[in-house]
Each structure stands twice: as structure tokens, then as C-alpha cells.
């Protein structure tokens, strides 16, 4: 996903009642309680009652497509992706007096309720039912009156719908994680009546606004602990100087209050939050809402297991004249009941319908899967799922780069590649590459017979990533390899260099089919693999890690490489893990795409290490499992923060290979699936004995695409393969394998 040090914002978009339809008249009454009305919804906005509307949003991936630092940019983004509407003089104003939220166990003891009062002098509220394609579904509430200076009649329904999804004040996702954002006072910082706002600025953390974090939690977090991990992974910033706390709870009943003291995150276990700081110390109880806090705690103490009616009574006991809505999220049944403007005689019930995730649908059992044998040619071809693949014979340019002593930056390397294909001239490139990086997983495990090893890898990135599989046969003594490239990286390289007319022209010509440009692109994708395996069984992958420094080693006499080129160096030159490590030790490492990464390297004998870097040193640690945090001792571990649940994925993979230390391809498939994420773009099982790579694309673990690395007698083997897989003998192959093997010759 392109989560970079780009800054993320929240936006509050007005939903004008003038543009909405009439109140819903055909809601179904809930049995045994005529005061609760079940609300139907769809992708068209509907007015439920005065002050409350509802809309459903499907397929849109929210913030992952756009990350920015201010509300105007967010508005412009929403406009650009709809109808390029132009709205002048936009401003955002977050204003609120008080709110309160709490979690309590239900009467049966098998679930929890999350209750919330939202108190403000005025609000028009929108329930957003969000069903992203890749992330968790959710119910959330948005106050649409937070945008000022224009009439909502100027905005289209699509713009309102999409923009509103960025601004939840509270919500619950399909995993039963609930969150509420509550305003707290700004902490005074001096005698001149200056006040502190939340403004974190830790290097290499993405910047997000206070309410967009709520959307991130609803999209990504499966537990309250994961929500806190996400909070630690970002820099949080106030909007319009407003400070907040969060109360976060999950379906198991675990709950936290997170708040910021002098920009330091403080997390406290608590079942209740209002509008004051609960952190012990100088600012304990600084703020308002203490009376409501005490009332809720007293009622929960008397009735630790509440019915829905008792939760409603607790909300009633803490409402005031300005309570705009009260909501009860049922974390067991994934339902929400809303009460509007103090009317507790009539509630509106919304049910979150969602498709369970892959593990819930298809437990990791003995289900077979298809194998499609892919026979690449020198042309770039495409599978029916959009995966590109090709075979390359010749010089990939690595040895010439080594003769030059290497290059420190992506820009220098691109200059070299371009000049090697076209006449040199006096133009110069000025390229700085920036994009977010990946949250990935890798592991090594012995095969079923104990005579070889598999190297497994999940690549988690932007959902629209484009994959290119390259089978590379160098025409020198370098090793052949299978590797994977995220093809959009090439677009990023050119787009960021677009201020250079020559490169911009090359890119434009490339897209129209110019041969010189195609050769340049060919060189780039050969030299920028994200993972791979060579003919000796050496496998390598790159994973993002926290970055608080720039890796820029400068030892005289060493080869200069960046983290992008290092993977190609290992694949071409190393026959063992030890040789790969020695290659890296003898090289000056520099960052590629301004991204801190570590390398996982494994060989045919199962030796697996992670290679990590500080500003001026290299560290080697043996480990069978690697995700997205440092494994080196405390010298690097102290800098860890979670990157999309790296610790959860690490423990999951470690448990699976510990429980089953010898695995066949089906087991590897299941192990990969156990650590998948909603944005896993590809999963690979490298068979380091057979020199085969089986790809599972976009979380479809029912079909694997197998690429074979043919060395020695390659062309003879190709002929034999075509004969072996002729239609007359396919039946024998099927009988010989427990998987349903489908052979596809893309020629």
C-alpha cells in the first residue's frame, strides 16, 4: 500500500438534508420491541429521521488511495475522483462540548455492548455502512456539519458519500472492534495562554489526523490490541487545534483509553471515557465529564452484566440537553441501535452484513487446489488474473554496474541504464524516489521428506499492485533465477522523475511502444526484484522495517549498491546464504526509494538469516520467520513499532512451522494463508530443491501458478516438457498428484 511519509487527513463533509429523500416509512419493527425500527439501506442516501441519515459504500478503499496533510487536499481528492467539482473557500471546523462512551458485558455473559453519547449543540449525522473490497466492513457515524463556508447543494452524492467515509466519530467493524473519539482540553504550555495540540513528528512514521485514525482502526484492526499497535505506528495530528482521546474495545471485552500528554501516547486500560484525561499525573482529571464518568461507573458496578435496555438507561442517565445521538454497538451480533436527540422511545437498528474472511470461510484443512504450469517466453504475457510474466535471456546489466563500482541512488542507476541504451548527452536526471513500502512475511521450513526446503513469502502492498514474474537466464556465469517485480514501481520511478523532460519523454514513448524505452524498462525490472530464487536454491525477500535513519554506508573500496539492487546481486552471485551475506558485507548499502528494509535470505540447506542495517553497520541474525520488525538485539529492537500486525504474523508463522516442521506444498499454501492480510498481493512457495516457484495471487489460494527454473539442458527440457504435458498424457499426471493439475502453455 502506498503508505509513505505522506500525510493523511480526515474530512468532515456536510450531508444537506435538502438533498435527501423523505424519512423512511417502511422500516421493519423488531419482534418483541415495537420501539426499535429495523433500517434498510443501500447505496443511495436515505433520511431516517431528522438529524440522522444512512448510506452504504461498497468497494471503495478509503485512505489507501490518498494520503495528505490537510483537509483542503482531501476535499480536492474527493472531487477529482468523482466529477472534478470546484468548491471554493472550504474549511473544516471540529467543535464539540462533551461525549461519553463505555463498554459493558451483556446479560448472557457471552458478548459486550459499546455505548456512546454524542453531545453537541447541533449536528446532522450520517450512518456509513462501509464494505471495502479488501478491508473490514464497518458501521460508523459521521457528523456532516463540520464543514463550513459552502452549501452542500453544490456537492454530488458520490463526493459526499466517499468523503464522509474518512471522518467517523465512532464505529464498529465486522470483527467487533469499536472506537469513539472524544474531545479533551488542550494542555497549557506556558503563562501566555498558549496551549498544546497533538502534533507528533517521529521520523519515517506516516502522519494522520485525529479522526482518520478511527477509519484506519475500523478498516484494519481485528482486536483492541491491534488498534493500539496501529496508533503507535503513526504520527497523530490535531485538526484546528482540537485534542482528543480514544476509547477502543473489542469483542472479547478488552478496552483501552488512549490519550496524548505532551505528544506522548499514553494507553490505559479502562471501560469508560468522557472528556478529561484519565492518565495519572499532573493532568489527571483535567477536563470535563467527570460526573458522567462517575455515573457510568456506578451503574456498571451495580449491574456488571447489562441488557440492551439497561445500556440504554445508562445512556439516558448521562445525556444532556445537547445530546445529538446515542448509539449502542452490539459487539457480538454486529448491530447498532441509534437514538436521536434524546428520544429513547424510538430506536433505529442497523445490522452489519458482511462476508466472513478467508479463514472463516475455508478453514485451513485438506482442501485441494489447482496447479497451473506456466511456460514463459521472451514476450511479456498476462495470466487471466492480470499477472504478467516473461522469460529473459541475455545480459541484465549487473556486471557492468559492478565494474562502475556501483551506484548509491536510484537516480544514478537510472542515468546509467539510460545512457547505456542511448547516446550520451549533457542532460542530467534529478530523481528522488518515494513510496511507502510493504508489510510482508517470509519463512523457511523443511519439505515433507526432509531432503529439501521451502521458502515462503507473502507480499502485502497496494491492492492494485501489478505483478511481473521474470525467469532470468543470464548469458554469462551468473545464476539463473525466478524473481518478482511490483511493476507499478517502474511507473513511480518515472513519475517522480517527471520534472526531467528527457525521462518524461522516455516514459511517454515507452507507453506508446518505443523499443529503446522498452529496453530501459526491461533493465529496470531485471534490476529491481522484490524477491526471488536462483538455480542454487538461494532465496531472498525484502520486508519493510521502521526507519529512523538513512542507511548510507561509505567505506572506500566497497561496491556501492542500494537496497533495490541488492536482491539482484544475491540472485546472480550467491550459491549459499553465507555467500549472500558476504556479498552484502563487502558492499556499501544505501537506501532505495527512501525505504528502510531488511533482507531474508535462505538457501537449499535451510540456512536462513535476516540482514538488517543501522546508519553505519550491518547485523546478521538467524531466524526462520521474518515480518516487519527488527530481530537484531536491543540495539535495533528498541526502534520497533508495529507495521500492520507484524508481531501477529510472526507468531502465527512461527507456531505453524513449529507445530509442523516438515511441510508439503499444500501445507505451505496453508501457512501462507494463515498470515495473509486483506492487501496480500502475492504469496510464493519457492521449492529450493526442485527449483520451482508456485504463486498464489491476490489471496486466491485455490489456484497456484507454477514456474520452473530450467538450467543445464534448458531447451531440451522445454521440448520434453511440451511432450510430457501433451493432451494425451494429462490424465496420467492428474492421477499421479493429489492436486487437480491444469497445464497451460501460454505460447
Buried (B, 14 or more C-beta within 10 A) or exposed (E): BBBBBBBBBBBBBBBBEEBBEEEBEEBEEBEEEEBBBBBEBEBEBBBBBEBBBBBBBEEBBBBBBBBBBBBBBBBBBBBEBBEEBEBEEBEBBBBBBBBBBBBBBBBEEEBBBBBBBBBBEEBBBBBBBBBBEBBBBBBBBBBBBBBEEBEBEEBBBBBBBBBBBBBBBBBBBBBBBBBBBBBBBBBEEEEEEEEBBBEBEBEBBBBBBBBBBBBBBBBBBBBBBBBBBBBBBBBBBBBEEBBBBBBBBBBEBBBBBBBBBEBEBBBBEBBBBBBBBBBEEEBEEBBBBEEBBEBBBEBBEEBEEBEBEBBBBBBBEBBEEBBBBBBBBBBBEBBBBBBBBBEBEEBBBBBBEBEEBBEEEBEBEEEEBEBBBBBBEEEBBEBEEEBBBBBBEEBBBBBEBBEEEBBBBBBBBBBBBBEBBBEEEEEEBEBEBEBBBBBBBBBBBBBBEEEBBBBBBBBBBBBBBBBBBBBBBBEEEBBBBBBBBBBBBBBBBBBBBEEBEBBBEBBEBBEEEBEEBBBBBBBBBBBBBBBBBBBBBBBBBBBBBBBBBEBBBEEEEBBBBBBBBBBBBBBBBBBBBBBBBEBBEEBBBBBBBBBBBBBBBBBBEBBBBBBBBBEEEBBBBEBBBBBBBBBBEEEBEEBBBBBBBBBBBBBBBBEBBEEBEEBBBBBBBBBBBBBBBBBBBBBBBBBBEBBBBBBBBBBEBEBBBBBBBBEEEEEEBBEEBEEEBEEEEBEEBBEEEEBEBEBEEBE
